[in-house]
Amino acid sequence: MTAAEHHIVPRQPPSSGSSGSSGDGDGTPPPDRRRVIRRRLITLTIIVLLIGIPAGYLVISAGQSRRSGKDKEAEAAAQGLREDWPSGMQRRIFELPIPGNAVGVQYYETNNWKASRMYVKFRTTSAGLDRFLSGVGTGRAALETGKVTISDRDVKITGWYFGPGVHWAGTVHKNKDPRPTQNITVNMTDPAAPVVYAVSAATP
């Protein structure tokens, strides 16, 4: 064979699986580190939200519950006493048997997690006062001359006046829970037309 007949074989390129490859031996590139970190951050964020949102909701709900009672009382105070009769059910619950001949009846009710209160004011006759006191469970003999039994707190809420120059008489009729306790003060300046102020408080 002459040199002209000798075939020259072209040089082959190195295979992809040679030792110079940067892969892991099967042609798969290494994982993206930033992508792994991102997935972990997303997972951590989801866990924090699942735990943190319910816990935060409970804290907010507790705070709202504590404030709700105060808000209701503030709303009632802003509205003031209603020129009307409380319902028969309200009168039974708070044990305030307002006599049928009462005039100028005013009331309102407040409720919170500590206690429920009914405020009433009305003018009646001497006999009507006796019926009211008897229906509550007390009597005229329990009224102490010169005594005001409505607390400063309730005075602030109602705006009632219990200052000098008026013949006041009052009593506190206590009952065992859950029955209400009544603080009663009467303007006896005109014995024939006494004005009754009463606060009945019931503890749940």
C-alpha positions as CSV (number, residue, x, y, z in Angstrom):
1,M,0.0,0.0,0.0
2,T,1.3,3.4,-1.0
3,A,1.3,6.5,1.1
4,A,-1.4,7.9,-1.1
5,E,-3.7,5.0,-0.4
6,H,-3.3,5.3,3.4
7,H,-6.6,6.6,5.0
8,I,-6.2,9.2,7.8
9,V,-8.8,8.8,10.6
10,P,-10.0,12.1,12.0
11,R,-9.5,12.7,15.7
12,Q,-12.7,12.2,17.8
13,P,-13.8,14.8,20.4
14,P,-13.8,13.7,24.0
15,S,-17.0,12.1,25.3
16,S,-19.3,13.9,27.7
17,G,-18.6,11.3,30.4
18,S,-14.9,12.0,30.5
19,S,-13.1,13.1,33.7
20,G,-13.3,16.7,32.6
21,S,-17.1,16.9,33.0
22,S,-18.5,19.2,35.8
23,G,-21.6,17.1,36.4
24,D,-22.2,14.3,38.8
25,G,-21.4,11.5,36.4
26,D,-25.0,11.0,34.9
27,G,-25.2,14.3,33.1
28,T,-27.5,15.9,35.7
29,P,-26.4,19.5,36.7
30,P,-26.0,20.2,40.5
31,P,-29.1,21.7,42.3
32,D,-29.5,25.5,42.4
33,R,-28.6,26.6,45.9
34,R,-30.6,29.7,45.7
35,R,-33.7,27.8,44.8
36,V,-33.3,25.5,47.8
37,I,-32.9,28.4,50.1
38,R,-36.0,30.1,48.6
39,R,-38.1,26.9,49.1
40,R,-37.0,26.7,52.8
41,L,-37.9,30.3,53.4
42,I,-41.4,29.8,51.9
43,T,-41.9,26.7,54.1
44,L,-40.8,28.6,57.2
45,T,-43.0,31.5,56.4
46,I,-46.1,29.3,56.0
47,I,-45.4,27.6,59.4
48,V,-45.0,31.0,61.1
49,L,-48.3,32.2,59.6
50,L,-50.2,29.0,60.6
51,I,-49.0,29.4,64.2
52,G,-48.9,33.1,64.5
53,I,-52.3,34.1,63.0
54,P,-54.5,32.0,65.3
55,A,-52.5,33.1,68.4
56,G,-52.8,36.7,67.4
57,Y,-56.5,36.3,66.8
58,L,-57.0,34.9,70.3
59,V,-55.1,37.9,71.8
60,I,-57.2,40.4,69.8
61,S,-60.4,38.6,70.6
62,A,-59.7,38.7,74.4
63,G,-58.9,42.4,74.2
64,Q,-62.1,43.1,72.3
65,S,-64.2,41.0,74.8
66,R,-62.8,43.1,77.7
67,R,-63.5,46.3,75.9
68,S,-67.0,45.4,74.7
69,G,-68.6,45.7,78.2
70,K,-67.1,49.1,78.7
71,D,-68.2,50.1,75.2
72,K,-71.8,49.1,75.9
73,E,-71.9,51.1,79.1
74,A,-70.5,54.1,77.4
75,E,-73.1,53.8,74.6
76,A,-75.9,53.5,77.2
77,A,-74.6,56.6,79.0
78,A,-74.4,58.5,75.8
79,Q,-78.0,57.7,75.0
80,G,-79.2,58.5,78.4
81,L,-82.3,57.3,80.2
82,R,-85.2,56.3,77.8
83,E,-88.5,58.0,78.4
84,D,-90.4,54.7,78.4
85,W,-91.3,51.7,80.5
86,P,-89.0,48.7,80.6
87,S,-90.5,45.5,79.2
88,G,-92.4,43.2,81.6
89,M,-89.5,40.6,81.2
90,Q,-86.9,43.3,82.1
91,R,-89.0,44.2,85.2
92,R,-89.2,40.6,86.2
93,I,-85.5,39.8,85.7
94,F,-84.4,42.8,87.7
95,E,-87.2,42.6,90.2
96,L,-88.4,46.2,89.7
97,P,-92.2,46.1,90.0
98,I,-92.9,49.7,88.9
99,P,-96.4,50.5,90.1
100,G,-99.1,51.0,87.4
101,N,-99.8,54.6,88.4
102,A,-96.2,55.7,87.9
103,V,-95.5,58.7,85.7
104,G,-92.3,60.0,84.1
105,V,-90.9,56.5,83.8
106,Q,-87.3,56.4,82.6
107,Y,-84.9,53.5,82.3
108,Y,-82.0,51.8,80.5
109,E,-80.1,48.6,80.9
110,T,-76.4,47.9,80.6
111,N,-74.7,44.5,80.4
112,N,-71.1,43.4,80.6
113,W,-69.1,40.4,81.7
114,K,-69.2,41.5,85.3
115,A,-72.8,42.4,85.9
116,S,-76.1,43.5,84.3
117,R,-77.8,46.7,85.6
118,M,-81.2,48.2,85.2
119,Y,-81.6,51.9,86.0
120,V,-85.1,53.2,86.6
121,K,-86.6,56.5,87.7
122,F,-90.3,57.3,88.2
123,R,-92.8,59.4,90.2
124,T,-95.6,57.7,92.0
125,T,-98.0,58.2,94.9
126,S,-97.5,57.3,98.5
127,A,-99.5,54.1,98.0
128,G,-97.6,53.4,94.8
129,L,-94.3,53.7,96.7
130,D,-95.5,51.1,99.2
131,R,-96.5,48.7,96.5
132,F,-93.2,49.1,94.8
133,L,-91.2,48.5,98.0
134,S,-93.3,45.5,98.9
135,G,-92.9,44.0,95.4
136,V,-89.2,44.3,95.7
137,G,-89.3,42.5,99.0
138,T,-88.8,45.4,101.5
139,G,-90.9,48.2,103.0
140,R,-91.1,51.8,103.9
141,A,-89.6,51.1,107.3
142,A,-86.3,50.1,105.6
143,L,-85.9,53.6,104.1
144,E,-83.3,55.5,106.1
145,T,-83.8,59.2,106.2
146,G,-81.0,61.3,104.7
147,K,-79.4,58.2,103.0
148,V,-78.5,58.1,99.3
149,T,-77.8,54.5,98.2
150,I,-77.0,55.2,94.5
151,S,-73.2,54.9,94.0
152,D,-71.0,57.7,92.6
153,R,-70.4,55.4,89.6
154,D,-74.1,55.1,88.8
155,V,-74.6,58.9,89.4
156,K,-71.9,59.6,86.8
157,I,-73.6,57.3,84.3
158,T,-77.2,58.5,84.8
159,G,-76.6,62.2,85.6
160,W,-79.0,61.9,88.6
161,Y,-78.8,64.6,91.3
162,F,-78.6,63.7,95.0
163,G,-77.4,67.0,96.4
164,P,-78.7,69.0,99.4
165,G,-82.0,70.7,99.7
166,V,-83.9,67.5,99.1
167,H,-85.4,65.1,101.6
168,W,-83.7,61.8,100.6
169,A,-84.4,58.4,102.0
170,G,-82.7,55.2,100.8
171,T,-82.3,51.5,101.3
172,V,-80.3,48.5,99.8
173,H,-82.2,45.3,99.3
174,K,-79.8,42.4,98.9
175,N,-80.5,39.0,97.4
176,K,-78.4,35.9,96.9
177,D,-76.9,35.5,93.5
178,P,-78.1,35.1,90.8
179,R,-81.1,37.3,92.0
180,P,-80.4,41.0,91.7
181,T,-79.7,43.5,94.4
182,Q,-81.6,46.8,94.4
183,N,-80.2,50.2,95.5
184,I,-83.2,52.4,96.1
185,T,-83.2,56.1,96.9
186,V,-86.4,58.2,97.1
187,N,-87.1,61.9,96.9
188,M,-89.5,62.3,99.8
189,T,-89.7,66.2,99.6
190,D,-93.4,65.8,98.5
191,P,-94.6,62.7,100.4
192,A,-97.7,62.5,98.3
193,A,-95.6,62.3,95.1
194,P,-92.3,60.6,95.8
195,V,-89.7,60.1,93.1
196,V,-88.0,56.8,93.0
197,Y,-84.5,56.1,91.8
198,A,-83.4,52.5,91.6
199,V,-80.5,50.5,90.3
200,S,-80.9,46.8,90.2
201,A,-77.7,44.8,89.6
202,A,-77.5,41.1,88.8
203,T,-74.2,39.1,88.6
204,P,-74.2,36.3,86.1
